[in-house]
Amino acid sequence: MKRQEGGILAINAGSSTIKVALFESVEPSRRVADDVIELGKRGDAGGLFLGRLERLVDLGGVRAVGHRVAFGMEHFKPERVTPALLSKLRRWLVYDPDHLPLELDLIEAFRRRRRGLVQIVCYDTAFHQGMPRAAKMLPIPRGLEAQGIRRYGFHGLSYAYLMRELSRAAGSAAARGRVILAHLGSGSSLAAVRGGKSVDTSMGFSTASGVMMGTRTGDIDPGVLCYLLRRHRWTAERLIRMVHHESGLLGVSETSSDMRELLSREGSDVRAAEAVDLFCRQVRKAIGAFAAALGGLDTLVFSGGIGENSAPIRERVCEGLGFLGVRLDRKRNAERAGLISKGRVAVRVIRTDEELMIARLAASVLAP
């Protein structure tokens, strides 16, 4: 069991796993311990998680717990958990039924078992709060926006970390330029950044929008959903299951949502090959669209489980982007170097660290 006096515990709850990391001080820089916990069936996920966590970390030495909360509405600064904030988060459940229930479950579990422990929420949507009005709007009846139905964007903790790392690796001028960040993994999205600020992003109202993902559709013709509702009498629950859990790489390949498995089988399985091709095509199209939104492109960053680890996917995504100035160095790409390009546009691979970003944001709230 690890103990760290004054340490900050970062909790990053996803749809199928919880990543946890203990950082050494209120000025987080080094991990003391970390783990990834598979959820399986939810049940009392918070209680089960805490039981395992307490075998890994001595919570008596922890100063605060920082939580990733995927959906933040108009909130964009990290803040302490209070009864009033918890009440507000519960009202938001209707907006994010896929992530927020577990995040709330974890917060409540800490409150039951460690009542005096400071808890801080860090919003994944915060990075995109400054997007232009047109980037936040949806082309639906205006009155629906008053209900909170608009484009929010996600993966903000990852993007905030990537921009800090880009500035460190390439300088502040590069970070202020025209940047496209591609967080590609089981959940995938892209963001267009100029002057260090998000100007557009592929995910919108929900984490199911944008490019296709491991099991999520990404953007889909609403006529398809209307057809399924009318012709097959699908319920809302059946539709949600298809959109979030049965589509994307898994739905097209019919075998797996794991890009590594699909790449290993694409030579013998046309379904796997088509799933890979469709994914790369959609990411490439998104890059082209965001380059248009930015008025050009200076830096392209790959991150996330696929973006960081799959040289073949990076190469295929970049194919055909020569008109933007993208030229990949195949040798450096295969070696997973930090800079993998030789053209005008800098193409970089940066390993993201959402847990470190959570700890840093939590530390900023604790600072006097």
C-alpha positions in Angstrom: 0.0 0.0 0.0 1.4 3.4 -1.1 1.2 6.4 1.2 2.0 9.9 0.2 1.5 12.7 2.7 -0.3 15.7 1.0 -0.7 13.7 -2.2 -3.4 14.1 -4.8 -5.4 11.2 -6.1 -6.7 11.5 -9.7 -9.7 9.5 -10.7 -10.4 9.1 -14.4 -13.6 7.2 -14.9 -14.5 6.0 -18.4 -17.3 3.9 -19.8 -15.5 0.6 -19.1 -12.5 1.3 -16.9 -11.4 3.6 -14.1 -7.8 4.9 -14.2 -6.4 6.0 -10.9 -3.1 7.7 -10.1 -1.6 9.0 -6.9 0.7 12.1 -7.3 3.3 13.0 -4.8 2.5 16.6 -3.8 0.2 19.5 -4.3 2.5 20.6 -7.1 2.0 17.3 -9.0 4.9 16.0 -11.0 5.5 12.3 -10.2 3.3 9.3 -9.9 3.6 7.4 -6.7 1.1 4.7 -7.8 -1.4 4.0 -10.6 -3.8 1.3 -11.7 -6.5 0.6 -14.3 -9.6 -1.1 -13.0 -12.0 -2.9 -15.3 -15.6 -2.3 -14.3 -17.5 -5.3 -15.6 -21.1 -5.1 -14.3 -21.7 -1.7 -12.6 -23.6 -2.6 -9.5 -22.0 -0.8 -6.5 -19.0 0.3 -8.7 -18.1 3.0 -6.3 -17.9 0.7 -3.3 -16.1 -2.0 -5.2 -13.6 0.5 -6.6 -12.8 1.9 -3.2 -12.2 -1.5 -1.8 -9.6 -2.2 -4.4 -8.2 1.3 -4.2 -7.6 1.0 -0.5 -5.4 -2.0 -1.1 -3.3 0.1 -3.4 -3.2 3.5 -1.7 -3.3 4.6 1.9 -6.0 7.2 1.7 -5.0 8.6 5.1 -2.1 10.4 3.4 -4.2 11.9 0.6 -5.0 15.6 0.7 -7.6 15.7 -2.1 -9.2 13.6 -4.8 -9.6 15.0 -8.3 -12.4 13.5 -10.5 -12.8 13.8 -14.2 -16.4 14.7 -14.9 -17.2 14.3 -18.6 -20.1 16.8 -18.8 -19.9 20.3 -17.3 -22.6 22.4 -18.9 -21.5 26.0 -18.5 -19.0 25.2 -15.7 -15.4 25.5 -16.9 -13.3 25.8 -13.8 -12.4 22.9 -11.4 -14.4 23.2 -8.2 -14.8 21.5 -4.8 -17.6 19.1 -4.4 -20.4 20.5 -2.2 -24.0 19.4 -1.6 -25.2 22.1 -4.0 -22.8 21.0 -6.7 -23.9 17.3 -6.2 -27.5 18.3 -6.6 -26.6 20.1 -9.9 -24.7 17.1 -11.2 -27.6 14.8 -10.5 -29.8 17.1 -12.6 -27.3 16.7 -15.4 -27.7 12.9 -15.5 -30.2 13.3 -18.4 -27.5 14.9 -20.5 -24.8 12.3 -19.9 -26.3 8.9 -18.9 -23.2 7.1 -20.2 -20.5 8.6 -17.9 -22.0 10.8 -15.2 -23.8 8.0 -13.2 -20.5 6.2 -12.5 -18.7 9.5 -11.8 -21.4 10.4 -9.2 -21.2 6.9 -7.8 -17.5 7.3 -7.1 -17.9 10.8 -5.6 -20.7 9.5 -3.3 -18.5 6.4 -2.3 -15.7 8.7 -1.1 -18.2 10.8 0.8 -19.5 7.8 2.6 -16.1 6.3 3.4 -13.9 9.4 3.7 -16.3 12.2 4.6 -13.6 14.7 5.5 -11.6 14.2 2.3 -11.6 17.2 -0.2 -13.0 16.2 -3.6 -12.6 18.3 -6.7 -14.3 17.9 -10.1 -12.5 18.7 -13.3 -14.8 19.1 -16.4 -13.8 17.4 -19.6 -15.9 20.0 -21.6 -14.1 23.0 -20.1 -11.4 23.2 -22.8 -14.0 24.0 -25.4 -16.0 26.7 -23.5 -14.4 29.5 -25.5 -15.3 28.1 -28.9 -17.0 30.6 -31.3 -20.8 30.8 -31.0 -21.3 29.1 -34.4 -19.1 26.2 -33.3 -21.4 25.7 -30.3 -24.7 25.8 -32.1 -26.8 23.0 -33.6 -29.1 23.5 -36.6 -32.2 22.7 -34.6 -35.1 24.8 -33.4 -33.6 27.7 -31.4 -35.8 27.1 -28.4 -34.1 23.7 -27.7 -30.9 25.5 -26.9 -32.5 26.8 -23.7 -32.7 23.2 -22.6 -28.9 22.9 -22.8 -28.9 21.2 -26.2 -25.8 22.5 -28.0 -22.3 21.4 -28.9 -20.0 21.1 -25.9 -17.0 19.0 -27.0 -15.1 16.5 -24.9 -11.6 15.1 -24.2 -10.8 18.5 -22.9 -8.5 17.3 -20.1 -6.4 15.5 -22.7 -6.4 18.5 -25.0 -5.3 20.8 -22.2 -2.4 18.5 -21.4 -1.4 18.1 -25.0 -1.2 21.9 -25.5 1.0 22.2 -22.5 3.3 19.5 -23.8 3.3 20.9 -27.3 4.4 24.3 -25.9 7.2 22.5 -23.9 8.4 20.4 -26.9 8.0 22.9 -29.7 7.8 26.3 -28.1 5.1 28.7 -27.3 4.9 30.0 -30.9 4.0 26.5 -32.1 1.3 26.2 -29.5 -0.2 29.5 -30.5 -0.3 28.5 -34.2 -2.9 26.5 -36.1 -3.0 23.1 -34.4 -5.2 20.0 -34.9 -5.2 17.6 -32.0 -6.3 14.0 -32.8 -7.2 12.0 -29.6 -7.7 8.6 -31.2 -8.7 5.6 -29.0 -11.8 3.6 -28.0 -13.3 7.1 -27.8 -12.0 9.4 -30.5 -12.3 13.1 -31.2 -10.3 15.9 -32.8 -10.0 19.6 -31.9 -9.0 22.6 -33.9 -6.9 25.0 -31.8 -5.7 28.5 -32.7 -3.9 30.9 -30.3 -4.0 28.1 -27.7 -7.8 28.1 -27.7 -10.3 25.6 -29.1 -12.2 26.9 -32.1 -14.0 23.7 -33.1 -14.1 20.0 -32.1 -15.6 16.8 -33.6 -17.6 15.7 -30.5 -20.6 17.9 -29.8 -23.6 17.3 -27.5 -22.6 13.8 -26.6 -19.5 11.6 -26.7 -21.2 9.5 -29.5 -20.7 12.3 -32.1 -17.9 13.1 -34.5 -15.7 10.4 -36.1 -16.5 6.7 -35.6 -14.9 5.1 -32.5 -14.5 1.7 -30.9 -18.2 1.0 -30.4 -19.8 4.4 -31.1 -21.3 5.5 -34.4 -19.9 9.0 -34.5 -21.9 11.3 -36.7 -24.8 9.4 -38.4 -27.6 10.4 -40.7 -30.6 11.1 -38.4 -32.7 9.6 -41.1 -31.2 6.2 -40.1 -32.3 6.6 -36.5 -35.8 7.8 -37.6 -36.1 4.7 -39.8 -35.2 2.3 -37.0 -37.7 4.0 -34.7 -40.5 3.9 -37.2 -39.9 0.7 -39.2 -38.5 -1.5 -36.5 -40.2 0.1 -33.5 -36.9 0.4 -31.6 -37.2 1.9 -28.1 -34.9 4.7 -27.0 -32.9 2.2 -24.9 -32.4 -0.1 -28.0 -31.3 2.9 -30.0 -28.8 4.1 -27.3 -27.3 0.6 -27.1 -26.7 0.6 -30.9 -25.3 4.1 -31.0 -22.9 3.7 -28.0 -22.1 0.0 -27.7 -22.7 -1.9 -31.0 -21.3 0.4 -33.7 -18.0 1.9 -34.8 -15.2 -0.5 -35.3 -17.1 -3.3 -33.6 -20.2 -2.8 -35.7 -18.5 -2.6 -39.1 -16.0 -5.5 -38.4 -18.6 -7.6 -36.5 -15.6 -9.0 -34.5 -13.7 -6.4 -32.4 -13.4 -2.8 -31.3 -9.6 -3.3 -30.8 -7.7 -1.6 -33.6 -4.7 -3.9 -33.0 -6.8 -7.0 -33.7 -8.4 -5.5 -36.8 -5.0 -4.6 -38.3 -3.8 -8.1 -37.7 -6.8 -9.6 -39.5 -7.4 -7.1 -42.3 -5.4 -9.2 -44.9 -7.8 -12.1 -44.4 -11.0 -10.5 -43.3 -12.7 -7.8 -45.5 -14.9 -6.6 -42.6 -11.8 -5.8 -40.5 -10.2 -4.1 -43.5 -13.3 -2.0 -44.1 -13.5 -1.0 -40.5 -9.9 0.2 -40.5 -10.4 2.0 -43.8 -13.5 3.8 -42.7 -11.9 4.9 -39.5 -8.9 6.4 -41.3 -11.1 8.0 -43.9 -13.2 9.8 -41.3 -10.3 11.0 -39.3 -8.6 12.3 -42.5 -11.8 14.1 -43.5 -12.0 15.7 -40.1 -8.4 17.0 -40.4 -9.3 18.5 -43.7 -12.4 20.2 -42.3 -10.5 21.6 -39.3 -7.7 22.9 -41.5 -10.4 24.9 -43.4 -11.8 26.2 -40.1 -8.3 27.2 -39.0 -7.3 28.8 -42.4 -4.4 26.3 -42.7 -2.4 24.0 -40.6 0.9 24.3 -38.7 0.9 21.3 -36.4 -0.9 18.0 -36.3 -0.7 16.0 -33.0 -1.6 12.3 -32.6 -2.5 11.0 -29.2 -4.8 8.5 -27.4 -4.4 4.7 -27.4 -4.5 4.4 -31.2 -2.9 7.8 -32.1 0.1 7.1 -29.8 0.7 3.5 -30.5 -0.4 2.7 -34.1 2.2 3.8 -36.8 0.1 2.2 -39.6 -3.0 4.2 -38.6 -1.0 7.5 -38.4 0.4 6.8 -41.9 -2.9 6.0 -43.4 -4.6 9.0 -41.9 -1.8 11.3 -43.3 -2.0 9.8 -46.8 -3.6 12.3 -49.1 -2.9 15.3 -46.8 0.1 16.5 -48.8 -2.0 19.4 -50.1 -2.0 20.7 -46.6 1.8 20.4 -46.3 1.7 17.1 -44.4 4.7 14.7 -45.2 5.3 11.8 -42.9 8.8 10.5 -42.3 8.1 6.7 -42.4 11.2 5.7 -40.4 10.5 8.2 -37.6 6.8 7.2 -37.6 7.7 3.5 -37.2 10.0 4.4 -34.3 7.2 6.5 -32.7 9.5 9.5 -32.5 8.1 12.7 -31.0 8.3 14.5 -34.4 7.4 12.2 -37.3 7.2 14.6 -40.3 9.6 16.1 -42.8 7.2 18.6 -44.4 6.1 22.1 -43.7 3.5 20.9 -41.2 4.9 19.4 -38.0 3.3 16.1 -37.2 3.9 15.0 -33.6 3.1 12.1 -31.3 2.4 13.1 -27.8 1.4 10.7 -25.1 -1.5 12.2 -23.2 -1.9 12.1 -19.4 -5.4 13.0 -18.3 -4.6 11.9 -14.7 -1.7 14.4 -14.4 -4.0 17.1 -15.7 -6.6 16.3 -13.2 -4.1 16.4 -10.4 -2.7 19.8 -11.6 -6.2 21.3 -11.8 -7.1 19.9 -8.3 -3.8 21.4 -7.0 -4.9 24.8 -8.4 -8.1 24.7 -6.4 -6.1 23.8 -3.2 -3.6 26.6 -3.7 -3.9 29.5 -1.2 
